[in-house]
Amino acid sequence: MTSCLLSLLFFYPLVSIMATAEPAGCKIRITDKGLEMLRFETQRFVEEELSNISMPEMKGSEGRFQYTITDVKIKELNLTHAELSFLPDVGLLFDVQNSSITLSFHRRILYWFFYDTGNINASAEGVNINTALNLIRDDEGRLKINNITCDAKIAKMKAKFSGTLGKVYNFLSRFLTSGMRFLLNQQICPTLNHAALVHVNSLLETIPVRTEVDQYIGIDYSLISDPVVTSRSLDMNFRGMFFDLANQNMSLVNYAVDPVIREYDRMVYLALSEFFFDSGMFSYYQAGIFQMHIVNEKMPKDLEVLLRTTYFGTIMMLNPALVDAPISLQLAVNSPPKTTIKTSGATVVMTAIVKVMVLPPGQPPVQLSSMTMETKFNAKVSMKGKRLAVHADLRRFKIFSNQSALESLALIPLQAPLKTMLQMSVVPLINNWTKRGVRIPLADGMDFIEEVVEYHNGFIVIGANLHFSKGLREMMEGKVQEESETNNTV
């Protein structure tokens, strides 16, 4: 009995944790192949940051010599042995081994009554820099560098003097270079810390977390957990939920299958569950978008003639004076559309109420009939850059009366014309809307290329390679410029 009670006490919290775990609507995996491409941009960025190191003025004396060192400049960095890799359970590791730095600085030396100035060219060799970046989910659900562990060492430094007494002062080089090596060691890590915590985090802020899609809906790309880092990949789980802009506090419970990414062959993978698409359909439904009024020039002539013929008897029974009044179709989706993803592809099922109305001038509309329309669309998902788009094709169409089975038989002649009307009028409008796409959570300046879409039971996976349209420096400067323009506007 005691052992059973202990088992229950242990099992209950575990069940609670599992029950409260939120599945991801959207997942992104960056593989070591993607990291290899990012390495070149990171190396260039680090070189630019280190090139801007400012060194303090050095003053001192050695025997009869008094010296002042100013205008220290880094002329060249040779980070030939630089690696960027995943650090499991932590984040990223940028490691530089056995590299070199070339510097120049100005000297002023006083020896007894002799005064001499000139430039010193120095080289730091055996430069080793080890920087670990800890990646977390912040309070807003954004990916962020939380902490940095940095260690920098310079094995040796050489200096060559120029000027009238250059050879005489060469014996000072060991003393001066020891001081310069110490100061340079002290500057490297703070520079990289600032670059990561300020500049790189500002770049991560360009990844949308909660943003508008259009005038009706927005999307929530907040991380639902800390990123998972292994030796081969960085996996990020996003909420991936659309919402109605007019009612942003309303949310859906995600009961969909949790997407699974198993591949590592490409640079990046994007996985989207049925919940991702269903939340978008639900939000548009809540916003009242899935309604249409087809009348006058929007009504195909052959369909109008067919409707008048079909409902001629009904019109005559109601009021013969309505025979020449305009006829309209009112379509209104009566429940949120549902997405189904299988290995064969993705489909969307939509049910709508279609009302046939006659519109007498100056009088309220008169309903002639009400029918239910069931449609099924094939949905083809595609990626371009960092925008996800969907193209719909009508696959199945069915109408039946809401009033009687006998009237459903009378509606059979309307099946083909209504289907044609949907294909020629409604579906193109939907595709013109969805082809604009929605942005995926990727930083500015990074795009998907060579995409391959794979359909699984309950989710899709898009594998792609990465293309940098901008360097890291340009991305960060773009962010700063954008914030400056926003502040000026305010």
C-alpha positions in Angstrom: 0.0 0.0 0.0 2.8 2.4 0.9 4.7 1.6 -2.3 1.5 2.3 -4.4 1.0 5.6 -2.6 4.6 6.6 -3.3 4.2 5.6 -6.9 1.1 7.8 -7.2 2.8 10.7 -5.6 5.7 10.4 -8.1 3.4 9.8 -11.1 1.0 12.6 -10.5 3.5 15.5 -11.0 4.8 13.8 -14.1 1.3 13.6 -15.5 0.7 17.2 -14.7 3.9 18.3 -16.4 3.0 16.2 -19.5 -0.5 17.6 -19.5 0.6 21.2 -19.4 3.4 20.8 -22.1 2.4 22.9 -25.1 3.0 21.4 -28.5 4.7 23.6 -31.1 2.8 24.9 -34.1 6.1 25.8 -35.8 9.6 24.4 -35.4 12.9 25.4 -36.9 16.1 23.4 -37.0 19.4 24.9 -38.0 21.9 22.2 -38.7 25.7 22.1 -38.6 25.7 22.7 -42.4 23.8 25.9 -41.8 26.2 26.8 -39.1 29.1 26.3 -41.4 27.7 29.0 -43.7 27.1 31.3 -40.7 30.7 30.8 -39.7 32.0 32.9 -42.6 29.7 35.8 -41.6 30.6 35.4 -37.9 34.3 35.4 -38.7 34.0 38.5 -40.8 31.9 40.2 -38.1 34.4 39.3 -35.3 37.3 40.6 -37.4 35.4 43.9 -37.9 34.7 44.2 -34.2 38.3 43.5 -33.2 39.6 45.9 -35.7 37.7 48.7 -33.9 39.4 48.0 -30.6 40.7 51.2 -29.0 43.8 50.9 -26.8 44.6 53.4 -24.0 47.7 55.5 -24.1 50.8 53.9 -22.5 53.3 55.9 -20.5 56.3 54.7 -18.5 60.1 54.6 -18.1 62.8 52.0 -18.3 66.1 53.2 -17.0 67.0 56.5 -18.7 64.3 56.0 -21.3 60.9 57.6 -21.0 58.2 56.6 -23.5 54.7 57.3 -24.6 52.7 55.0 -26.9 49.6 56.4 -28.7 47.4 55.8 -31.8 47.3 52.0 -31.5 45.6 50.6 -34.5 44.9 47.0 -35.6 45.9 46.8 -39.3 45.1 43.2 -40.1 43.6 40.2 -38.5 44.3 36.7 -39.8 41.7 34.4 -38.1 42.7 31.5 -40.3 41.7 28.8 -37.8 38.2 29.9 -36.7 35.4 27.4 -36.0 31.7 27.9 -35.1 30.0 24.9 -33.6 27.1 23.9 -31.4 27.8 23.6 -27.7 25.3 21.0 -26.4 22.8 22.3 -23.8 24.4 25.8 -24.0 24.4 27.4 -27.4 27.2 28.3 -29.8 31.0 28.1 -29.5 33.2 30.4 -31.6 36.8 29.2 -31.3 39.9 30.8 -32.8 43.2 29.0 -32.6 46.8 29.9 -33.6 45.8 33.1 -35.5 47.6 36.5 -35.7 47.0 40.2 -35.4 49.1 43.0 -37.0 49.2 46.3 -35.1 50.8 49.7 -35.5 51.3 52.4 -32.9 53.1 55.7 -32.5 56.0 56.1 -30.0 57.6 59.1 -28.4 60.9 58.4 -26.5 63.1 60.6 -24.5 66.7 59.4 -23.7 68.7 62.0 -21.8 68.5 65.0 -24.1 67.6 63.0 -27.2 64.0 63.0 -28.3 62.7 60.6 -31.0 59.4 59.7 -32.5 58.3 57.1 -35.0 55.9 54.2 -35.7 56.1 50.7 -34.4 54.8 47.7 -36.3 53.9 44.8 -34.1 52.5 41.4 -34.6 50.6 39.2 -32.1 51.0 35.5 -32.8 49.4 32.5 -31.3 46.1 34.3 -30.8 43.5 31.9 -29.2 40.0 33.1 -28.5 37.3 30.8 -27.0 33.8 32.3 -26.8 30.7 30.4 -25.7 27.3 32.0 -26.2 24.4 30.8 -24.0 21.1 30.9 -25.9 17.8 31.1 -24.0 14.1 32.1 -24.4 13.6 35.5 -22.8 10.4 36.7 -21.1 8.9 37.8 -24.4 9.5 34.5 -26.0 12.4 35.7 -28.1 15.7 34.0 -28.8 18.4 35.8 -26.9 22.1 35.5 -25.9 21.9 35.4 -22.2 25.5 35.0 -21.2 29.0 34.8 -22.7 32.0 33.0 -21.5 35.2 34.3 -23.1 38.8 33.4 -22.8 41.5 35.1 -24.9 45.2 34.5 -24.9 48.1 35.8 -27.0 51.2 33.6 -27.0 53.7 36.2 -28.1 54.2 39.6 -29.7 56.9 41.1 -31.7 57.7 44.7 -32.5 59.9 46.4 -35.1 61.0 50.0 -34.6 61.5 52.6 -37.3 63.1 56.0 -37.2 66.7 57.3 -36.6 67.3 55.4 -33.4 65.1 52.4 -34.3 67.9 49.8 -33.9 69.0 51.3 -30.7 65.5 51.0 -29.2 64.9 47.4 -30.3 66.0 46.2 -26.8 62.9 48.0 -25.5 60.6 45.9 -27.7 60.3 43.0 -25.1 59.2 45.4 -22.4 56.8 47.3 -24.7 55.3 44.3 -26.3 54.6 42.6 -23.0 52.6 45.6 -22.0 50.8 45.7 -25.3 50.0 42.0 -25.2 48.5 42.4 -21.7 46.4 45.3 -22.8 45.2 43.6 -26.0 44.3 40.5 -24.0 42.2 42.7 -21.7 40.4 44.3 -24.7 39.4 41.2 -26.8 36.8 39.6 -24.5 35.0 42.9 -23.5 34.7 43.8 -27.2 33.2 40.4 -28.1 30.9 40.5 -25.1 29.5 43.9 -26.2 29.2 42.7 -29.8 27.2 39.7 -28.8 25.0 41.1 -26.0 24.2 44.3 -27.8 24.7 43.9 -31.6 23.8 40.3 -32.1 20.8 40.5 -29.7 19.6 43.5 -31.7 19.8 41.3 -34.8 17.7 38.6 -33.1 15.1 41.3 -32.3 14.4 41.5 -36.1 12.9 38.0 -35.8 9.1 38.6 -35.5 7.6 37.4 -32.2 4.1 38.8 -32.3 3.3 40.7 -35.4 0.6 41.7 -37.9 0.1 39.6 -41.0 -2.5 41.9 -42.6 -5.3 44.2 -41.5 -7.3 41.2 -40.1 -4.9 38.8 -38.3 -1.5 38.6 -36.7 0.8 35.7 -35.7 2.5 34.7 -32.5 6.0 33.2 -33.1 7.0 33.3 -29.4 9.3 30.5 -28.3 7.5 28.1 -25.9 10.7 26.7 -24.5 14.5 27.3 -24.4 16.2 26.2 -27.6 17.5 22.7 -27.7 21.1 22.5 -28.7 22.9 19.2 -29.6 26.2 18.6 -31.3 24.4 18.6 -34.7 21.6 21.2 -34.5 19.8 24.1 -32.9 16.1 23.3 -32.5 13.6 26.0 -31.7 9.9 25.4 -30.8 7.5 28.3 -31.6 3.9 28.7 -30.6 3.0 29.3 -34.3 -0.5 30.6 -33.7 -2.5 33.1 -35.7 -4.9 35.5 -33.9 -7.7 37.9 -34.7 -6.4 41.5 -34.4 -9.8 42.6 -33.1 -9.7 40.0 -30.3 -6.0 39.3 -29.6 -6.6 37.7 -26.2 -8.5 34.8 -27.8 -6.4 31.7 -28.2 -6.8 28.1 -29.4 -5.7 25.0 -27.6 -3.3 23.0 -29.7 -4.4 19.4 -30.0 -2.5 18.8 -33.2 0.4 16.3 -33.7 3.7 17.8 -32.5 5.9 18.2 -35.6 9.0 16.0 -35.8 12.2 17.0 -37.7 14.5 14.0 -38.3 16.7 15.3 -41.1 20.1 17.0 -41.0 21.1 17.0 -44.7 20.1 20.6 -45.4 21.1 23.9 -43.7 17.6 24.6 -42.2 14.3 22.9 -41.6 10.9 24.4 -41.0 8.1 22.2 -39.6 4.4 23.3 -39.4 1.6 21.4 -37.8 -2.1 21.3 -38.7 -2.6 23.7 -35.8 -0.5 26.4 -37.5 -2.9 26.4 -40.5 -6.1 25.8 -38.5 -5.4 28.8 -36.2 -5.0 31.0 -39.3 -8.4 29.7 -40.7 -10.0 30.2 -37.3 -8.7 33.8 -37.0 -10.0 34.7 -40.4 -13.3 33.1 -39.6 -13.5 35.2 -36.3 -12.6 38.3 -38.3 -15.6 37.6 -40.6 -13.6 37.3 -43.7 -15.2 34.1 -45.1 -18.3 35.9 -46.4 -19.2 36.9 -49.9 -22.1 38.5 -51.7 -22.4 37.7 -55.4 -24.8 40.0 -57.3 -25.1 42.0 -60.5 -21.8 42.0 -62.5 -20.2 39.5 -60.1 -22.9 37.0 -61.0 -22.1 34.9 -64.1 -24.9 35.3 -66.6 -25.5 31.6 -67.2 -25.7 31.1 -63.4 -28.2 33.9 -63.1 -30.4 32.4 -65.8 -30.2 29.0 -64.2 -31.2 30.4 -60.8 -34.1 32.3 -62.2 -35.3 29.2 -64.0 -34.8 27.0 -60.9 -36.7 29.4 -58.5 -39.2 30.8 -61.0 -42.1 28.9 -59.4 -41.0 30.0 -55.9 -40.8 33.7 -57.0 -44.3 33.5 -58.6 -45.7 32.0 -55.5 -44.2 34.7 -53.3 -44.8 37.8 -55.5 -44.9 37.8 -59.4 -43.6 41.4 -59.3 -40.2 40.0 -58.2 -39.6 38.2 -61.4 -37.3 40.9 -62.8 -35.6 41.8 -59.5 -31.9 41.1 -59.2 -30.9 37.7 -57.8 -27.9 37.3 -55.5 -26.0 34.6 -53.7 -24.9 35.1 -50.1 -22.0 32.8 -49.0 -21.0 32.6 -45.4 -18.8 30.0 -43.9 -20.6 28.6 -40.8 -17.6 27.0 -39.0 -13.8 27.4 -39.0 -12.2 25.5 -41.9 -10.3 22.4 -41.0 -6.8 21.4 -42.3 -5.7 17.8 -42.8 -2.1 17.0 -43.6 -1.2 13.5 -44.8 1.7 12.0 -46.7 -0.3 12.4 -49.9 -0.7 16.2 -49.3 -2.7 18.8 -47.5 -6.4 19.5 -47.8 -8.8 22.1 -46.3 -12.5 21.3 -45.7 -14.9 24.3 -45.6 -18.6 24.3 -45.0 -20.8 27.3 -45.9 -24.4 28.4 -45.9 -25.5 29.6 -49.4 -28.6 31.7 -49.5 -30.4 32.5 -52.8 -31.9 36.0 -52.4 -34.0 38.2 -54.6 -33.4 41.9 -54.2 -36.5 44.1 -54.9 -35.6 47.8 -55.3 -36.3 49.8 -52.2 -37.4 46.7 -50.2 -35.8 44.2 -47.9 -34.2 41.1 -49.6 -36.4 38.1 -49.9 -34.8 34.6 -49.3 -35.7 32.0 -51.9 -33.6 29.1 -50.6 -31.0 28.1 -48.2 -28.5 25.4 -48.9 -25.3 24.0 -47.4 -22.2 23.9 -49.5 -19.4 21.5 -48.6 -16.0 22.0 -50.3 -12.6 20.4 -50.1 -9.5 22.1 -51.4 -6.1 20.8 -52.1 -3.5 23.1 -50.5 0.0 23.3 -51.9 2.5 24.9 -49.6 5.5 26.8 -50.9 8.3 29.0 -49.7 9.9 32.0 -51.3 12.7 33.9 -49.3 11.2 33.8 -45.9 7.5 34.0 -46.8 5.2 30.9 -46.6 2.4 30.8 -49.2 -0.5 28.5 -49.9 -2.1 27.8 -53.3 -5.6 26.2 -53.2 -7.4 24.1 -55.8 -11.0 23.0 -55.6 -11.1 19.2 -55.3 -14.6 18.4 -54.2 -17.9 20.3 -54.2 -21.4 19.4 -52.9 -24.6 21.3 -52.2 -27.8 20.1 -50.5 -30.9 21.9 -49.2 -31.4 22.8 -45.6 -35.1 22.5 -46.0 -35.9 19.2 -47.6 -34.5 16.2 -49.5 -36.8 16.9 -52.4 -35.3 20.4 -52.8 -31.8 18.8 -52.7 -32.8 16.8 -55.8 -33.9 20.0 -57.5 -30.5 21.5 -56.7 -28.6 18.9 -58.8 -28.6 21.1 -61.9 -26.9 23.9 -59.9 -23.9 21.7 -58.8 -21.8 22.2 -62.0 -22.5 26.0 -62.5 -21.8 26.8 -58.8 -18.6 24.7 -58.9 -17.5 26.6 -62.0 -18.4 29.9 -60.3 -16.2 28.9 -57.3 -13.3 27.9 -59.5 -13.4 31.0 -61.7 -14.4 33.7 -59.1 -13.9 32.6 -55.5 -10.8 30.4 -55.7 -8.7 33.0 -57.6 -9.6 35.6 -54.9 -8.5 33.2 -52.2 -5.2 32.5 -54.0 -4.6 36.1 -54.7 -4.9 36.6 -50.9 -2.7 33.7 -49.8 0.1 34.1 -52.4 1.3 37.1 -50.4 2.2 34.7 -47.7 3.2 35.0 -44.1 6.8 35.6 -42.9 8.5 32.8 -41.0 10.6 33.5 -37.8 13.9 34.2 -39.6 16.2 37.2 -39.1 16.4 40.0 -41.7 18.9 39.3 -44.4 18.5 35.6 -44.3 16.4 33.7 -46.8 15.4 30.1 -47.8 16.6 28.8 -51.1 16.3 25.4 -52.8 13.3 24.5 -50.8 11.9 21.0 -50.7 8.4 20.4 -49.1 7.6 17.0 -47.5 4.2 16.1 -46.2 3.8 13.8 -43.1 0.8 12.7 -41.1 -0.2 15.8 -39.2 2.5 18.2 -40.3 4.8 19.4 -43.1 8.6 19.8 -43.2 10.3 22.2 -45.5 14.1 21.6 -45.9 16.1 24.4 -47.5 19.5 26.0 -47.7 20.3 29.5 -46.4 21.2 32.6 -48.4 22.6 35.8 -46.9 21.3 38.8 -48.8 23.2 41.0 -46.2 26.2 40.5 -44.0 25.7 40.5 -40.2 27.0 44.1 -40.0 24.5 45.3 -42.6 21.7 43.5 -40.8 22.6 45.2 -37.5 23.1 48.6 -39.0 19.6 48.2 -40.7 18.1 47.5 -37.3 19.7 50.6 -35.8 18.6 52.8 -38.7 15.1 51.4 -38.4 14.9 52.2 -34.7 16.3 55.7 -35.4 13.7 56.4 -38.0 10.9 55.1 -35.7 12.1 57.4 -32.9 12.3 60.4 -35.2 8.7 59.7 -36.4 7.5 59.5 -32.8 
